[in-house]
Amino acid sequence: MHDTRIPEIIHVSFAFSDIPELSGKTAIVTGANTGIGLEIARGLARKGARVLLACRDGDKATAAIEDISRGPERVDLDFLPLDLANMASIREAARLAGEEPKIDMLVNNAGIMIPPLDHAIGGAESQFAVNHLGHFALTGLLLGKLAADGGARVVSQSSIAHRGAKIDFDNLDGSRGYVRTQFYGQSKLANLLFALELDRRLRAAGSPVVSIACHPGVAQSELTRHMGVLGKIFGPAVGIFLNTSAQGALPALQAATDPAAEGGDYYGPYGLREMSGNTSGAAYATPTARDPLLAARLWAKSVELTGVDPGLPPAAA
């Protein structure tokens, strides 16, 4: 029987000034052309990392590269074409990324929120497919590369929306009913379950790769684009009253760079019930998110739907 006790959270905060020098490091950031992903890429690049902006739209990626390059630092940036709804695109992105001399950080940040019902990988509803399955497949395809040169960090972006969510394995395609917010919460719970299960399996396999999760609190981003008029009002207001995109990027930057971070950690902003703040630290993951039996079931379903098996057996109970 698994332990459902809530672990003690030790509040040791991390600020932008704590991001270490990253010269010689290479990072992939999905969804890096806008919002939080753009700020994650900016934070890594301005500390010297080579950053591959993994996104669908080449024009937007070029604009993001130009934006980051306007800073005073010399940056090393490149576009990695990636459509997380399409397995062929994911496989090609993994092939291209594999040509890099090394990869030190894979930041699985991209996501969609509350779109109309649509389907993608394996016939799954699009939020589950893009937010979870696409990143599961990309990570699995890159594991060999990530393990080279001493091992990399895999960072998975979850959300406080994982609280109260569940995985409805009998309705992953939405055919038995589709409530947008519930499916978004399900996808974010899947992100966190995957991140923690990935680390358990990596440890059991003796891999040098570590898996760390994070969430941005409530931060300004383009995720509100499917909210219509309300989104146009709510999006900018978030940046004023809660977190800007830059603040929302900080937990991912901690997960990717903090020398004290360890596999299985989960980071989020400190302030207003983890919704906002200028510093980051240990965040709260629900007992459901820490359930290894649920995570193992999700892992098996993800292999089935993506056709990608990361090759990591379950950790011992």
C-alpha positions as CSV (number, residue, x, y, z in Angstrom):
1,M,0.0,0.0,0.0
2,H,1.5,3.3,-1.0
3,D,2.2,6.2,1.4
4,T,-0.4,9.0,0.9
5,R,1.0,11.2,3.7
6,I,1.7,14.8,2.6
7,P,5.5,15.3,2.9
8,E,6.8,18.2,4.9
9,I,7.6,21.1,2.6
10,I,10.8,23.0,3.5
11,H,10.6,26.6,2.2
12,V,14.0,27.5,0.8
13,S,13.4,30.1,-1.9
14,F,15.1,30.5,-5.2
15,A,15.3,33.8,-7.1
16,F,16.4,34.9,-10.6
17,S,19.7,36.0,-9.1
18,D,20.3,32.3,-8.0
19,I,20.3,31.0,-11.6
20,P,23.9,29.8,-12.1
21,E,26.2,30.3,-15.1
22,L,25.2,27.9,-17.9
23,S,27.9,28.3,-20.5
24,G,28.5,25.0,-22.3
25,K,25.0,23.7,-21.5
26,T,22.3,22.9,-24.0
27,A,18.6,23.1,-23.3
28,I,15.4,22.3,-25.2
29,V,12.3,24.3,-24.2
30,T,9.0,23.3,-25.7
31,G,6.5,26.1,-26.3
32,A,9.3,28.6,-26.2
33,N,8.0,31.1,-28.7
34,T,5.7,32.9,-26.3
35,G,4.6,33.5,-22.7
36,I,6.2,31.5,-19.9
37,G,8.2,29.3,-22.4
38,L,9.7,32.4,-23.9
39,E,10.8,33.6,-20.5
40,I,12.3,30.2,-19.6
41,A,14.3,30.3,-22.8
42,R,15.4,33.9,-22.1
43,G,16.5,33.0,-18.6
44,L,18.6,30.0,-19.8
45,A,20.1,31.8,-22.8
46,R,21.1,34.9,-20.9
47,K,23.1,32.7,-18.5
48,G,25.0,31.2,-21.4
49,A,23.1,28.1,-22.4
50,R,22.5,27.1,-25.9
51,V,18.7,26.9,-26.2
52,L,16.6,25.1,-28.8
53,L,13.1,26.7,-29.1
54,A,10.9,23.7,-29.8
55,C,7.6,24.9,-31.2
56,R,5.2,24.6,-34.2
57,D,5.4,28.0,-35.7
58,G,8.7,28.9,-37.3
59,D,7.8,32.6,-37.7
60,K,6.9,32.9,-34.1
61,A,10.1,31.1,-33.1
62,T,12.1,33.5,-35.2
63,A,10.4,36.4,-33.5
64,A,11.2,35.0,-30.1
65,I,14.8,34.5,-31.0
66,E,15.0,38.1,-32.2
67,D,13.4,39.2,-29.0
68,I,15.8,37.4,-26.7
69,S,18.7,38.5,-28.9
70,R,18.0,42.1,-28.2
71,G,19.4,41.7,-24.7
72,P,22.9,42.7,-23.8
73,E,24.2,39.2,-23.6
74,R,25.4,37.1,-26.5
75,V,23.0,34.3,-27.0
76,D,23.0,30.9,-28.8
77,L,19.5,30.1,-30.0
78,D,18.0,27.9,-32.6
79,F,14.5,26.7,-33.8
80,L,13.5,23.1,-33.4
81,P,10.3,22.3,-35.3
82,L,7.9,20.4,-33.0
83,D,4.2,19.8,-33.1
84,L,3.3,17.9,-29.9
85,A,0.0,16.8,-31.4
86,N,1.7,14.8,-34.2
87,M,3.9,11.7,-33.6
88,A,5.7,12.1,-36.9
89,S,6.8,15.6,-35.9
90,I,7.8,14.5,-32.4
91,R,10.0,11.7,-33.9
92,E,11.6,14.1,-36.3
93,A,12.2,16.7,-33.6
94,A,13.9,13.9,-31.5
95,R,16.0,13.0,-34.5
96,L,17.2,16.6,-35.0
97,A,17.8,17.1,-31.3
98,G,19.8,13.9,-31.3
99,E,22.3,15.6,-33.6
100,E,23.3,18.1,-30.9
101,P,26.6,17.2,-29.1
102,K,24.7,16.9,-25.9
103,I,21.4,17.9,-24.1
104,D,21.6,19.0,-20.5
105,M,18.0,20.2,-20.0
106,L,14.7,19.2,-21.5
107,V,12.0,21.6,-20.3
108,N,8.6,20.2,-21.2
109,N,6.7,23.4,-21.0
110,A,4.3,23.7,-24.0
111,G,0.6,23.2,-23.4
112,I,-3.0,24.1,-24.4
113,M,-5.9,25.0,-22.2
114,I,-9.6,24.5,-22.5
115,P,-9.9,24.3,-26.3
116,P,-13.0,23.0,-28.1
117,L,-13.0,19.2,-28.2
118,D,-10.4,17.9,-30.6
119,H,-8.3,14.8,-30.9
120,A,-4.6,14.0,-31.5
121,I,-2.1,11.3,-30.6
122,G,-3.8,7.9,-30.2
123,G,-7.2,9.4,-30.6
124,A,-6.9,11.1,-27.2
125,E,-8.5,14.4,-26.4
126,S,-6.2,17.2,-27.5
127,Q,-5.2,18.6,-24.0
128,F,-4.2,15.1,-22.8
129,A,-2.5,14.4,-26.1
130,V,-0.5,17.7,-26.4
131,N,0.2,18.4,-22.7
132,H,1.0,14.9,-21.6
133,L,1.4,12.3,-24.4
134,G,3.5,14.5,-26.7
135,H,5.9,15.2,-23.9
136,F,6.0,11.6,-22.8
137,A,6.9,10.5,-26.3
138,L,9.5,13.3,-26.8
139,T,11.2,12.4,-23.5
140,G,11.2,8.7,-24.2
141,L,12.7,9.2,-27.6
142,L,15.5,11.4,-26.2
143,L,16.3,9.4,-23.1
144,G,19.5,7.9,-24.6
145,K,20.8,11.4,-25.5
146,L,19.8,12.8,-22.2
147,A,21.7,10.1,-20.4
148,A,25.0,10.9,-22.2
149,D,27.7,13.2,-20.9
150,G,26.8,12.7,-17.2
151,G,23.0,12.9,-17.4
152,A,20.5,15.7,-18.0
153,R,17.4,17.1,-16.2
154,V,13.9,16.6,-17.5
155,V,11.6,19.3,-16.3
156,S,7.8,18.9,-16.6
157,Q,5.4,21.8,-16.3
158,S,2.4,20.9,-14.2
159,S,-0.2,23.2,-12.6
160,I,-2.1,23.9,-9.4
161,A,-5.0,22.7,-11.6
162,H,-3.8,19.1,-10.9
163,R,-5.4,19.4,-7.4
164,G,-8.8,17.7,-7.4
165,A,-8.2,16.2,-10.9
166,K,-8.4,12.5,-11.8
167,I,-7.4,10.4,-14.8
168,D,-10.6,9.0,-16.5
169,F,-9.1,6.1,-18.4
170,D,-12.5,5.2,-19.8
171,N,-13.0,8.7,-21.4
172,L,-9.6,9.9,-22.6
173,D,-11.2,10.8,-25.9
174,G,-14.0,12.8,-24.4
175,S,-16.6,10.6,-26.1
176,R,-18.5,10.2,-22.9
177,G,-18.6,13.9,-22.1
178,Y,-16.2,16.8,-22.4
179,V,-15.8,19.4,-19.7
180,R,-12.9,21.6,-20.8
181,T,-11.6,22.5,-17.4
182,Q,-11.8,18.9,-16.1
183,F,-9.8,17.7,-19.1
184,Y,-7.2,20.4,-18.5
185,G,-6.8,19.4,-14.9
186,Q,-6.5,15.8,-16.0
187,S,-3.7,16.7,-18.4
188,K,-1.8,18.6,-15.7
189,L,-2.2,15.7,-13.2
190,A,-0.8,13.5,-15.9
191,N,2.2,15.8,-16.2
192,L,3.0,15.5,-12.5
193,L,2.3,11.8,-12.3
194,F,4.7,11.3,-15.3
195,A,7.4,13.5,-13.8
196,L,7.4,11.7,-10.5
197,E,7.1,8.2,-12.0
198,L,9.9,9.0,-14.5
199,D,12.2,9.8,-11.7
200,R,11.3,6.7,-9.8
201,R,12.1,4.5,-12.8
202,L,15.3,6.4,-13.6
203,R,16.5,5.9,-10.1
204,A,15.7,2.2,-10.2
205,A,17.5,1.9,-13.5
206,G,20.6,3.6,-12.2
207,S,20.3,6.3,-14.9
208,P,22.1,9.6,-14.5
209,V,19.1,11.5,-15.8
210,V,16.8,13.2,-13.2
211,S,13.2,14.2,-13.5
212,I,11.8,17.3,-11.7
213,A,8.4,18.9,-11.9
214,C,7.3,22.5,-11.5
215,H,4.2,24.8,-11.9
216,P,4.0,28.5,-12.7
217,G,1.2,29.5,-10.3
218,V,-1.3,31.7,-12.1
219,A,0.8,33.5,-14.7
220,Q,0.2,35.6,-17.8
221,S,0.4,33.4,-20.9
222,E,-1.4,32.6,-24.2
223,L,-3.2,29.7,-22.5
224,T,-6.2,32.0,-22.1
225,R,-6.7,32.3,-25.9
226,H,-9.6,29.8,-25.9
227,M,-11.5,31.9,-23.3
228,G,-12.8,34.4,-25.8
229,V,-13.5,37.9,-24.6
230,L,-13.0,36.8,-21.0
231,G,-9.5,35.6,-21.9
232,K,-8.7,38.9,-23.4
233,I,-9.6,40.6,-20.1
234,F,-8.3,37.9,-17.7
235,G,-4.9,37.3,-19.4
236,P,-3.5,40.8,-18.9
237,A,-5.0,41.1,-15.5
238,V,-3.1,38.0,-14.3
239,G,0.2,39.7,-15.1
240,I,-0.8,42.7,-13.0
241,F,-2.4,41.1,-10.0
242,L,-0.7,37.6,-9.9
243,N,2.3,36.5,-11.9
244,T,3.9,37.9,-15.1
245,S,5.2,35.4,-17.6
246,A,8.7,36.0,-16.3
247,Q,7.6,35.3,-12.7
248,G,5.8,32.2,-13.9
249,A,9.0,31.0,-15.6
250,L,11.0,31.0,-12.3
251,P,9.9,27.5,-10.9
252,A,11.0,25.9,-14.2
253,L,14.3,27.8,-14.1
254,Q,14.8,26.5,-10.6
255,A,14.0,23.0,-11.6
256,A,16.4,23.2,-14.6
257,T,19.3,24.9,-12.9
258,D,19.3,24.9,-9.1
259,P,22.4,23.0,-8.0
260,A,20.4,21.9,-4.9
261,A,17.5,20.4,-6.9
262,E,17.1,16.7,-6.9
263,G,15.1,14.1,-8.9
264,G,11.5,13.9,-7.8
265,D,11.4,17.6,-6.6
266,Y,8.4,19.8,-7.4
267,Y,8.7,23.5,-7.5
268,G,6.3,26.5,-7.6
269,P,6.0,30.1,-6.6
270,Y,5.9,31.3,-3.0
271,G,2.9,33.6,-2.4
272,L,-0.9,33.6,-2.3
273,R,-1.3,29.8,-2.0
274,E,1.3,29.1,-4.7
275,M,-0.4,31.4,-7.2
276,S,2.2,34.1,-7.4
277,G,5.5,35.3,-6.1
278,N,9.0,36.5,-7.0
279,T,10.7,33.4,-5.5
280,S,10.3,29.7,-6.0
281,G,10.6,26.6,-3.9
282,A,9.1,23.3,-2.9
283,A,5.4,23.0,-4.0
284,Y,2.5,20.8,-2.9
285,A,1.7,17.7,-4.9
286,T,-1.5,15.9,-3.9
287,P,-1.5,12.3,-2.8
288,T,-3.2,11.4,-6.1
289,A,-0.2,12.9,-8.0
290,R,2.2,10.8,-5.8
291,D,0.3,7.5,-6.3
292,P,2.8,5.1,-7.9
293,L,0.0,2.6,-8.9
294,L,-1.9,5.3,-10.8
295,A,1.3,6.5,-12.3
296,A,2.2,3.0,-13.5
297,R,-1.2,2.7,-15.1
298,L,-0.8,6.0,-16.8
299,W,2.7,5.0,-18.0
300,A,1.4,1.8,-19.6
301,K,-1.5,3.7,-21.3
302,S,0.9,6.3,-22.6
303,V,3.1,3.7,-24.2
304,E,0.0,2.2,-25.8
305,L,-1.2,5.5,-27.2
306,T,2.1,6.9,-28.4
307,G,3.9,3.7,-29.5
308,V,6.9,5.0,-27.6
309,D,8.3,2.8,-24.8
310,P,11.1,4.6,-22.9
311,G,12.4,1.2,-21.8
312,L,12.3,1.8,-18.1
313,P,10.8,-1.0,-16.0
314,P,8.7,-0.1,-13.0
315,A,10.4,0.8,-9.8
316,A,10.2,-1.8,-7.0
317,A,7.2,-1.3,-4.7
